[in-house]
């Protein structure tokens, strides 16, 4: 497949990065190679292949004795928490 020319200035603006002319040339070439790989993947016949989210089966692993514990009422949690508001435990802010 023939891929259209990539507007590297537009891509850099979206990524909010400043690129030198040399970096633009190198990145443009790399992006065209990546799109070329996707073109090859698009050409593969996947008729009858079931879509998957993972390459291997994913399932929970439970140990013997893994059972749900006691469920606390909102009133009990309110008594245990250092700060409580609107049925939620208030914790210190960790993200600025």
Secondary structure by P-SEA (a helix, b strand, c coil): ccccccaaaaaaaaacccccaaaaaaaaaaaaaaaaaaaaaaacccccbbbbccccbbbbbbcccccccccccaaaaaaacccccccbbbbccccc
